[in-house]
C-alpha cells in the first residue's frame, strides 16, 4: 500500500504575506496543518469533521 505525500496549499486569501498556514486535503480522515514560516516545525492534524466545523465558524461574518 502506498501513501501519497500531503499536497500542501495556502488559501488564496493569504496575499502571500508570509504569516499563513498550509493545509493538505488529500490525507484520508485527517487535515494536516503547518506554518508557512517554519514548515519543519511540525504539523497539527485535525479530524476532517473538526476542521470542517472550524472553517465554517471562521467563515461566518462577525467572527473575531
mmCIF file of the N, C-alpha and C atoms, coordinates in Angstrom:
data_MODEL
# 
_entry.id   MODEL 
# 
loop_
_atom_site.group_PDB 
_atom_site.id 
_atom_site.type_symbol 
_atom_site.label_atom_id 
_atom_site.label_alt_id 
_atom_site.label_comp_id 
_atom_site.label_asym_id 
_atom_site.label_entity_id 
_atom_site.label_seq_id 
_atom_site.pdbx_PDB_ins_code 
_atom_site.Cartn_x 
_atom_site.Cartn_y 
_atom_site.Cartn_z 
_atom_site.occupancy 
_atom_site.B_iso_or_equiv 
_atom_site.pdbx_formal_charge 
_atom_site.auth_seq_id 
_atom_site.auth_comp_id 
_atom_site.auth_asym_id 
_atom_site.auth_atom_id 
_atom_site.pdbx_PDB_model_num 
ATOM 1   N N  . UNK A 1 1  ? 0.842   -1.179 0.000  1.00 0.00 ? 1  UNK A N  1 
ATOM 2   C CA . UNK A 1 1  ? 0.000   0.000  0.000  1.00 0.00 ? 1  UNK A CA 1 
ATOM 3   C C  . UNK A 1 1  ? 0.885   1.240  0.000  1.00 0.00 ? 1  UNK A C  1 
ATOM 4   N N  . UNK A 1 2  ? 0.627   2.146  -0.901 1.00 0.00 ? 2  UNK A N  1 
ATOM 5   C CA . UNK A 1 2  ? 1.394   3.384  -0.945 1.00 0.00 ? 2  UNK A CA 1 
ATOM 6   C C  . UNK A 1 2  ? 0.554   4.529  -0.409 1.00 0.00 ? 2  UNK A C  1 
ATOM 7   N N  . UNK A 1 3  ? 1.218   5.436  0.241  1.00 0.00 ? 3  UNK A N  1 
ATOM 8   C CA . UNK A 1 3  ? 0.544   6.618  0.769  1.00 0.00 ? 3  UNK A CA 1 
ATOM 9   C C  . UNK A 1 3  ? 1.091   7.832  0.050  1.00 0.00 ? 3  UNK A C  1 
ATOM 10  N N  . UNK A 1 4  ? 0.209   8.622  -0.519 1.00 0.00 ? 4  UNK A N  1 
ATOM 11  C CA . UNK A 1 4  ? 0.642   9.855  -1.164 1.00 0.00 ? 4  UNK A CA 1 
ATOM 12  C C  . UNK A 1 4  ? 1.135   10.829 -0.115 1.00 0.00 ? 4  UNK A C  1 
ATOM 13  N N  . UNK A 1 5  ? 2.134   11.597 -0.478 1.00 0.00 ? 5  UNK A N  1 
ATOM 14  C CA . UNK A 1 5  ? 2.595   12.671 0.393  1.00 0.00 ? 5  UNK A CA 1 
ATOM 15  C C  . UNK A 1 5  ? 1.531   13.756 0.425  1.00 0.00 ? 5  UNK A C  1 
ATOM 16  N N  . UNK A 1 6  ? 1.440   14.477 1.545  1.00 0.00 ? 6  UNK A N  1 
ATOM 17  C CA . UNK A 1 6  ? 0.467   15.571 1.594  1.00 0.00 ? 6  UNK A CA 1 
ATOM 18  C C  . UNK A 1 6  ? 0.729   16.576 0.479  1.00 0.00 ? 6  UNK A C  1 
ATOM 19  N N  . UNK A 1 7  ? -0.339  17.034 -0.141 1.00 0.00 ? 7  UNK A N  1 
ATOM 20  C CA . UNK A 1 7  ? -0.250  18.100 -1.145 1.00 0.00 ? 7  UNK A CA 1 
ATOM 21  C C  . UNK A 1 7  ? -0.697  19.384 -0.457 1.00 0.00 ? 7  UNK A C  1 
ATOM 22  N N  . UNK A 1 8  ? 0.261   20.203 -0.107 1.00 0.00 ? 8  UNK A N  1 
ATOM 23  C CA . UNK A 1 8  ? 0.024   21.402 0.689  1.00 0.00 ? 8  UNK A CA 1 
ATOM 24  C C  . UNK A 1 8  ? -0.480  22.546 -0.172 1.00 0.00 ? 8  UNK A C  1 
ATOM 25  N N  . UNK A 1 9  ? -1.389  23.347 0.389  1.00 0.00 ? 9  UNK A N  1 
ATOM 26  C CA . UNK A 1 9  ? -1.822  24.569 -0.280 1.00 0.00 ? 9  UNK A CA 1 
ATOM 27  C C  . UNK A 1 9  ? -2.125  25.644 0.754  1.00 0.00 ? 9  UNK A C  1 
ATOM 28  N N  . UNK A 1 10 ? -2.027  26.877 0.313  1.00 0.00 ? 10 UNK A N  1 
ATOM 29  C CA . UNK A 1 10 ? -2.310  28.055 1.130  1.00 0.00 ? 10 UNK A CA 1 
ATOM 30  C C  . UNK A 1 10 ? -3.520  28.755 0.534  1.00 0.00 ? 10 UNK A C  1 
ATOM 31  N N  . UNK A 1 11 ? -4.365  29.296 1.368  1.00 0.00 ? 11 UNK A N  1 
ATOM 32  C CA . UNK A 1 11 ? -5.563  29.987 0.904  1.00 0.00 ? 11 UNK A CA 1 
ATOM 33  C C  . UNK A 1 11 ? -5.219  31.120 -0.052 1.00 0.00 ? 11 UNK A C  1 
ATOM 34  N N  . UNK A 1 12 ? -6.071  31.306 -1.035 1.00 0.00 ? 12 UNK A N  1 
ATOM 35  C CA . UNK A 1 12 ? -5.889  32.432 -1.958 1.00 0.00 ? 12 UNK A CA 1 
ATOM 36  C C  . UNK A 1 12 ? -6.127  33.766 -1.259 1.00 0.00 ? 12 UNK A C  1 
ATOM 37  N N  . UNK A 1 13 ? -6.706  33.749 -0.073 1.00 0.00 ? 13 UNK A N  1 
ATOM 38  C CA . UNK A 1 13 ? -6.940  34.969 0.703  1.00 0.00 ? 13 UNK A CA 1 
ATOM 39  C C  . UNK A 1 13 ? -5.711  35.400 1.494  1.00 0.00 ? 13 UNK A C  1 
ATOM 40  N N  . UNK A 1 14 ? -4.635  34.643 1.442  1.00 0.00 ? 14 UNK A N  1 
ATOM 41  C CA . UNK A 1 14 ? -3.462  34.916 2.273  1.00 0.00 ? 14 UNK A CA 1 
ATOM 42  C C  . UNK A 1 14 ? -2.615  36.082 1.783  1.00 0.00 ? 14 UNK A C  1 
ATOM 43  N N  . UNK A 1 15 ? -2.736  36.482 0.540  1.00 0.00 ? 15 UNK A N  1 
ATOM 44  C CA . UNK A 1 15 ? -1.959  37.584 -0.043 1.00 0.00 ? 15 UNK A CA 1 
ATOM 45  C C  . UNK A 1 15 ? -0.453  37.368 0.030  1.00 0.00 ? 15 UNK A C  1 
ATOM 46  N N  . UNK A 1 16 ? -0.006  36.135 0.193  1.00 0.00 ? 16 UNK A N  1 
ATOM 47  C CA . UNK A 1 16 ? 1.424   35.817 0.262  1.00 0.00 ? 16 UNK A CA 1 
ATOM 48  C C  . UNK A 1 16 ? 2.165   36.673 1.275  1.00 0.00 ? 16 UNK A C  1 
ATOM 49  N N  . UNK A 1 17 ? 1.524   36.959 2.395  1.00 0.00 ? 17 UNK A N  1 
ATOM 50  C CA . UNK A 1 17 ? 2.119   37.802 3.422  1.00 0.00 ? 17 UNK A CA 1 
ATOM 51  C C  . UNK A 1 17 ? 3.141   37.099 4.294  1.00 0.00 ? 17 UNK A C  1 
ATOM 52  N N  . UNK A 1 18 ? 3.259   35.789 4.198  1.00 0.00 ? 18 UNK A N  1 
ATOM 53  C CA . UNK A 1 18 ? 4.259   35.066 4.960  1.00 0.00 ? 18 UNK A CA 1 
ATOM 54  C C  . UNK A 1 18 ? 3.823   34.641 6.345  1.00 0.00 ? 18 UNK A C  1 
ATOM 55  N N  . UNK A 1 19 ? 2.656   35.040 6.792  1.00 0.00 ? 19 UNK A N  1 
ATOM 56  C CA . UNK A 1 19 ? 2.151   34.646 8.109  1.00 0.00 ? 19 UNK A CA 1 
ATOM 57  C C  . UNK A 1 19 ? 0.901   33.801 7.902  1.00 0.00 ? 19 UNK A C  1 
ATOM 58  N N  . UNK A 1 20 ? 1.081   32.671 7.258  1.00 0.00 ? 20 UNK A N  1 
ATOM 59  C CA . UNK A 1 20 ? -0.059  31.857 6.846  1.00 0.00 ? 20 UNK A CA 1 
ATOM 60  C C  . UNK A 1 20 ? 0.098   30.428 7.351  1.00 0.00 ? 20 UNK A C  1 
ATOM 61  N N  . UNK A 1 21 ? -0.946  29.667 7.165  1.00 0.00 ? 21 UNK A N  1 
ATOM 62  C CA . UNK A 1 21 ? -0.872  28.230 7.382  1.00 0.00 ? 21 UNK A CA 1 
ATOM 63  C C  . UNK A 1 21 ? -1.144  27.545 6.053  1.00 0.00 ? 21 UNK A C  1 
ATOM 64  N N  . UNK A 1 22 ? -0.630  26.336 5.944  1.00 0.00 ? 22 UNK A N  1 
ATOM 65  C CA . UNK A 1 22 ? -0.902  25.488 4.788  1.00 0.00 ? 22 UNK A CA 1 
ATOM 66  C C  . UNK A 1 22 ? -1.691  24.289 5.278  1.00 0.00 ? 22 UNK A C  1 
ATOM 67  N N  . UNK A 1 23 ? -2.572  23.792 4.450  1.00 0.00 ? 23 UNK A N  1 
ATOM 68  C CA . UNK A 1 23 ? -3.317  22.586 4.763  1.00 0.00 ? 23 UNK A CA 1 
ATOM 69  C C  . UNK A 1 23 ? -3.159  21.595 3.616  1.00 0.00 ? 23 UNK A C  1 
ATOM 70  N N  . UNK A 1 24 ? -3.347  20.341 3.933  1.00 0.00 ? 24 UNK A N  1 
ATOM 71  C CA . UNK A 1 24 ? -3.336  19.290 2.915  1.00 0.00 ? 24 UNK A CA 1 
ATOM 72  C C  . UNK A 1 24 ? -4.657  18.542 3.028  1.00 0.00 ? 24 UNK A C  1 
ATOM 73  N N  . UNK A 1 25 ? -5.398  18.492 1.943  1.00 0.00 ? 25 UNK A N  1 
ATOM 74  C CA . UNK A 1 25 ? -6.717  17.863 1.966  1.00 0.00 ? 25 UNK A CA 1 
ATOM 75  C C  . UNK A 1 25 ? -6.718  16.471 1.342  1.00 0.00 ? 25 UNK A C  1 
ATOM 76  N N  . UNK A 1 26 ? -5.556  15.928 1.043  1.00 0.00 ? 26 UNK A N  1 
ATOM 77  C CA . UNK A 1 26 ? -5.508  14.624 0.379  1.00 0.00 ? 26 UNK A CA 1 
ATOM 78  C C  . UNK A 1 26 ? -5.115  13.486 1.320  1.00 0.00 ? 26 UNK A C  1 
ATOM 79  N N  . UNK A 1 27 ? -5.162  13.711 2.629  1.00 0.00 ? 27 UNK A N  1 
ATOM 80  C CA . UNK A 1 27 ? -4.821  12.675 3.600  1.00 0.00 ? 27 UNK A CA 1 
ATOM 81  C C  . UNK A 1 27 ? -6.139  12.133 4.165  1.00 0.00 ? 27 UNK A C  1 
ATOM 82  N N  . UNK A 1 28 ? -6.494  10.891 3.878  1.00 0.00 ? 28 UNK A N  1 
ATOM 83  C CA . UNK A 1 28 ? -7.797  10.359 4.279  1.00 0.00 ? 28 UNK A CA 1 
ATOM 84  C C  . UNK A 1 28 ? -8.059  10.467 5.784  1.00 0.00 ? 28 UNK A C  1 
ATOM 85  N N  . UNK A 1 29 ? -9.209  11.059 6.127  1.00 0.00 ? 29 UNK A N  1 
ATOM 86  C CA . UNK A 1 29 ? -9.656  11.125 7.515  1.00 0.00 ? 29 UNK A CA 1 
ATOM 87  C C  . UNK A 1 29 ? -9.074  12.241 8.356  1.00 0.00 ? 29 UNK A C  1 
ATOM 88  N N  . UNK A 1 30 ? -8.052  12.928 7.859  1.00 0.00 ? 30 UNK A N  1 
ATOM 89  C CA . UNK A 1 30 ? -7.424  13.989 8.643  1.00 0.00 ? 30 UNK A CA 1 
ATOM 90  C C  . UNK A 1 30 ? -7.081  15.180 7.759  1.00 0.00 ? 30 UNK A C  1 
ATOM 91  N N  . UNK A 1 31 ? -6.873  16.317 8.414  1.00 0.00 ? 31 UNK A N  1 
ATOM 92  C CA . UNK A 1 31 ? -6.410  17.525 7.736  1.00 0.00 ? 31 UNK A CA 1 
ATOM 93  C C  . UNK A 1 31 ? -5.139  17.981 8.447  1.00 0.00 ? 31 UNK A C  1 
ATOM 94  N N  . UNK A 1 32 ? -3.966  17.774 7.855  1.00 0.00 ? 32 UNK A N  1 
ATOM 95  C CA . UNK A 1 32 ? -2.733  18.287 8.438  1.00 0.00 ? 32 UNK A CA 1 
ATOM 96  C C  . UNK A 1 32 ? -2.605  19.791 8.170  1.00 0.00 ? 32 UNK A C  1 
ATOM 97  N N  . UNK A 1 33 ? -2.089  20.519 9.153  1.00 0.00 ? 33 UNK A N  1 
ATOM 98  C CA . UNK A 1 33 ? -1.928  21.973 9.067  1.00 0.00 ? 33 UNK A CA 1 
ATOM 99  C C  . UNK A 1 33 ? -0.521  22.314 9.536  1.00 0.00 ? 33 UNK A C  1 
ATOM 100 N N  . UNK A 1 34 ? 0.158   23.223 8.821  1.00 0.00 ? 34 UNK A N  1 
ATOM 101 C CA . UNK A 1 34 ? 1.504   23.643 9.226  1.00 0.00 ? 34 UNK A CA 1 
ATOM 102 C C  . UNK A 1 34 ? 1.704   25.130 8.954  1.00 0.00 ? 34 UNK A C  1 
ATOM 103 N N  . UNK A 1 35 ? 2.712   25.699 9.587  1.00 0.00 ? 35 UNK A N  1 
ATOM 104 C CA . UNK A 1 35 ? 3.047   27.118 9.480  1.00 0.00 ? 35 UNK A CA 1 
ATOM 105 C C  . UNK A 1 35 ? 3.946   27.337 8.270  1.00 0.00 ? 35 UNK A C  1 
ATOM 106 N N  . UNK A 1 36 ? 3.615   28.317 7.431  1.00 0.00 ? 36 UNK A N  1 
ATOM 107 C CA . UNK A 1 36 ? 4.435   28.580 6.249  1.00 0.00 ? 36 UNK A CA 1 
ATOM 108 C C  . UNK A 1 36 ? 5.784   29.193 6.600  1.00 0.00 ? 36 UNK A C  1 
ATOM 109 N N  . UNK A 1 37 ? 5.903   29.812 7.775  1.00 0.00 ? 37 UNK A N  1 
ATOM 110 C CA . UNK A 1 37 ? 7.180   30.419 8.166  1.00 0.00 ? 37 UNK A CA 1 
ATOM 111 C C  . UNK A 1 37 ? 8.197   29.377 8.609  1.00 0.00 ? 37 UNK A C  1 
ATOM 112 N N  . UNK A 1 38 ? 7.728   28.221 9.084  1.00 0.00 ? 38 UNK A N  1 
ATOM 113 C CA . UNK A 1 38 ? 8.632   27.177 9.566  1.00 0.00 ? 38 UNK A CA 1 
ATOM 114 C C  . UNK A 1 38 ? 8.003   25.816 9.293  1.00 0.00 ? 38 UNK A C  1 
ATOM 115 N N  . UNK A 1 39 ? 8.081   25.380 8.061  1.00 0.00 ? 39 UNK A N  1 
ATOM 116 C CA . UNK A 1 39 ? 7.426   24.141 7.639  1.00 0.00 ? 39 UNK A CA 1 
ATOM 117 C C  . UNK A 1 39 ? 7.980   22.901 8.334  1.00 0.00 ? 39 UNK A C  1 
ATOM 118 N N  . UNK A 1 40 ? 9.205   22.979 8.847  1.00 0.00 ? 40 UNK A N  1 
ATOM 119 C CA . UNK A 1 40 ? 9.807   21.830 9.517  1.00 0.00 ? 40 UNK A CA 1 
ATOM 120 C C  . UNK A 1 40 ? 9.510   21.789 11.010 1.00 0.00 ? 40 UNK A C  1 
ATOM 121 N N  . UNK A 1 41 ? 8.764   22.762 11.532 1.00 0.00 ? 41 UNK A N  1 
ATOM 122 C CA . UNK A 1 41 ? 8.497   22.843 12.972 1.00 0.00 ? 41 UNK A CA 1 
ATOM 123 C C  . UNK A 1 41 ? 7.489   21.809 13.449 1.00 0.00 ? 41 UNK A C  1 
ATOM 124 N N  . UNK A 1 42 ? 6.767   21.212 12.545 1.00 0.00 ? 42 UNK A N  1 
ATOM 125 C CA . UNK A 1 42 ? 5.776   20.219 12.939 1.00 0.00 ? 42 UNK A CA 1 
ATOM 126 C C  . UNK A 1 42 ? 4.444   20.479 12.267 1.00 0.00 ? 42 UNK A C  1 
ATOM 127 N N  . UNK A 1 43 ? 3.560   19.543 12.455 1.00 0.00 ? 43 UNK A N  1 
ATOM 128 C CA . UNK A 1 43 ? 2.248   19.595 11.818 1.00 0.00 ? 43 UNK A CA 1 
ATOM 129 C C  . UNK A 1 43 ? 1.176   19.296 12.850 1.00 0.00 ? 43 UNK A C  1 
ATOM 130 N N  . UNK A 1 44 ? 0.127   20.090 12.847 1.00 0.00 ? 44 UNK A N  1 
ATOM 131 C CA . UNK A 1 44 ? -1.062  19.779 13.632 1.00 0.00 ? 44 UNK A CA 1 
ATOM 132 C C  . UNK A 1 44 ? -1.992  18.985 12.733 1.00 0.00 ? 44 UNK A C  1 
ATOM 133 N N  . UNK A 1 45 ? -2.649  17.981 13.285 1.00 0.00 ? 45 UNK A N  1 
ATOM 134 C CA . UNK A 1 45 ? -3.549  17.160 12.494 1.00 0.00 ? 45 UNK A CA 1 
ATOM 135 C C  . UNK A 1 45 ? -4.931  17.168 13.134 1.00 0.00 ? 45 UNK A C  1 
ATOM 136 N N  . UNK A 1 46 ? -5.931  17.477 12.336 1.00 0.00 ? 46 UNK A N  1 
ATOM 137 C CA . UNK A 1 46 ? -7.310  17.556 12.797 1.00 0.00 ? 46 UNK A CA 1 
ATOM 138 C C  . UNK A 1 46 ? -8.156  16.515 12.081 1.00 0.00 ? 46 UNK A C  1 
ATOM 139 N N  . UNK A 1 47 ? -9.180  16.014 12.761 1.00 0.00 ? 47 UNK A N  1 
ATOM 140 C CA . UNK A 1 47 ? -10.153 15.158 12.087 1.00 0.00 ? 47 UNK A CA 1 
ATOM 141 C C  . UNK A 1 47 ? -10.901 16.014 11.077 1.00 0.00 ? 47 UNK A C  1 
ATOM 142 N N  . UNK A 1 48 ? -11.327 15.409 9.991  1.00 0.00 ? 48 UNK A N  1 
ATOM 143 C CA . UNK A 1 48 ? -11.986 16.182 8.936  1.00 0.00 ? 48 UNK A CA 1 
ATOM 144 C C  . UNK A 1 48 ? -13.247 16.878 9.429  1.00 0.00 ? 48 UNK A C  1 
ATOM 145 N N  . UNK A 1 49 ? -14.022 16.239 10.315 1.00 0.00 ? 49 UNK A N  1 
ATOM 146 C CA . UNK A 1 49 ? -15.242 16.879 10.806 1.00 0.00 ? 49 UNK A CA 1 
ATOM 147 C C  . UNK A 1 49 ? -14.923 18.082 11.686 1.00 0.00 ? 49 UNK A C  1 
ATOM 148 N N  . UNK A 1 50 ? -13.866 17.991 12.488 1.00 0.00 ? 50 UNK A N  1 
ATOM 149 C CA . UNK A 1 50 ? -13.455 19.123 13.327 1.00 0.00 ? 50 UNK A CA 1 
ATOM 150 C C  . UNK A 1 50 ? -12.959 20.277 12.466 1.00 0.00 ? 50 UNK A C  1 
ATOM 151 N N  . UNK A 1 51 ? -12.174 19.972 11.452 1.00 0.00 ? 51 UNK A N  1 
ATOM 152 C CA . UNK A 1 51 ? -11.661 21.024 10.563 1.00 0.00 ? 51 UNK A CA 1 
ATOM 153 C C  . UNK A 1 51 ? -12.806 21.704 9.813  1.00 0.00 ? 51 UNK A C  1 
ATOM 154 N N  . UNK A 1 52 ? -13.758 20.926 9.333  1.00 0.00 ? 52 UNK A N  1 
ATOM 155 C CA . UNK A 1 52 ? -14.908 21.498 8.624  1.00 0.00 ? 52 UNK A CA 1 
ATOM 156 C C  . UNK A 1 52 ? -15.702 22.437 9.523  1.00 0.00 ? 52 UNK A C  1 
ATOM 157 N N  . UNK A 1 53 ? -15.902 22.051 10.785 1.00 0.00 ? 53 UNK A N  1 
ATOM 158 C CA . UNK A 1 53 ? -16.621 22.913 11.728 1.00 0.00 ? 53 UNK A CA 1 
ATOM 159 C C  . UNK A 1 53 ? -15.846 24.203 11.974 1.00 0.00 ? 53 UNK A C  1 
ATOM 160 N N  . UNK A 1 54 ? -14.525 24.108 12.106 1.00 0.00 ? 54 UNK A N  1 
ATOM 161 C CA . UNK A 1 54 ? -13.695 25.300 12.301 1.00 0.00 ? 54 UNK A CA 1 
ATOM 162 C C  . UNK A 1 54 ? -13.790 26.240 11.101 1.00 0.00 ? 54 UNK A C  1 
ATOM 163 N N  . UNK A 1 55 ? -13.664 25.709 9.902  1.00 0.00 ? 55 UNK A N  1 
ATOM 164 C CA . UNK A 1 55 ? -13.724 26.538 8.691  1.00 0.00 ? 55 UNK A CA 1 
ATOM 165 C C  . UNK A 1 55 ? -15.096 27.195 8.566  1.00 0.00 ? 55 UNK A C  1 
ATOM 166 N N  . UNK A 1 56 ? -16.146 26.450 8.862  1.00 0.00 ? 56 UNK A N  1 
ATOM 167 C CA . UNK A 1 56 ? -17.492 27.018 8.796  1.00 0.00 ? 56 UNK A CA 1 
ATOM 168 C C  . UNK A 1 56 ? -17.623 28.171 9.793  1.00 0.00 ? 56 UNK A C  1 
ATOM 169 N N  . UNK A 1 57 ? -17.152 27.984 11.021 1.00 0.00 ? 57 UNK A N  1 
ATOM 170 C CA . UNK A 1 57 ? -17.211 29.038 12.029 1.00 0.00 ? 57 UNK A CA 1 
ATOM 171 C C  . UNK A 1 57 ? -16.388 30.252 11.599 1.00 0.00 ? 57 UNK A C  1 
ATOM 172 N N  . UNK A 1 58 ? -15.169 30.023 11.141 1.00 0.00 ? 58 UNK A N  1 
ATOM 173 C CA . UNK A 1 58 ? -14.278 31.123 10.763 1.00 0.00 ? 58 UNK A CA 1 
ATOM 174 C C  . UNK A 1 58 ? -14.791 31.885 9.546  1.00 0.00 ? 58 UNK A C  1 
ATOM 175 N N  . UNK A 1 59 ? -15.616 31.252 8.740  1.00 0.00 ? 59 UNK A N  1 
ATOM 176 C CA . UNK A 1 59 ? -16.144 31.889 7.537  1.00 0.00 ? 59 UNK A CA 1 
ATOM 177 C C  . UNK A 1 59 ? -17.349 32.785 7.802  1.00 0.00 ? 59 UNK A C  1 
ATOM 178 N N  . UNK A 1 60 ? -17.896 32.700 9.003  1.00 0.00 ? 60 UNK A N  1 
ATOM 179 C CA . UNK A 1 60 ? -19.079 33.499 9.323  1.00 0.00 ? 60 UNK A CA 1 
ATOM 180 C C  . UNK A 1 60 ? -18.712 34.964 9.491  1.00 0.00 ? 60 UNK A C  1 
ATOM 181 N N  . UNK A 1 61 ? -19.584 35.829 9.030  1.00 0.00 ? 61 UNK A N  1 
ATOM 182 C CA . UNK A 1 61 ? -19.359 37.267 9.217  1.00 0.00 ? 61 UNK A CA 1 
ATOM 183 C C  . UNK A 1 61 ? -19.422 37.580 10.702 1.00 0.00 ? 61 UNK A C  1 
ATOM 184 N N  . UNK A 1 62 ? -18.571 38.494 11.121 1.00 0.00 ? 62 UNK A N  1 
ATOM 185 C CA . UNK A 1 62 ? -18.550 38.900 12.517 1.00 0.00 ? 62 UNK A CA 1 
ATOM 186 C C  . UNK A 1 62 ? -17.686 38.023 13.400 1.00 0.00 ? 62 UNK A C  1 
ATOM 187 N N  . UNK A 1 63 ? -17.020 37.016 12.825 1.00 0.00 ? 63 UNK A N  1 
ATOM 188 C CA . UNK A 1 63 ? -16.128 36.174 13.611 1.00 0.00 ? 63 UNK A CA 1 
ATOM 189 C C  . UNK A 1 63 ? -14.901 36.991 13.986 1.00 0.00 ? 63 UNK A C  1 
ATOM 190 N N  . UNK A 1 64 ? -14.565 37.013 15.284 1.00 0.00 ? 64 UNK A N  1 
ATOM 191 C CA . UNK A 1 64 ? -13.389 37.820 15.703 1.00 0.00 ? 64 UNK A CA 1 
ATOM 192 C C  . UNK A 1 64 ? -12.094 37.301 15.135 1.00 0.00 ? 64 UNK A C  1 
# 
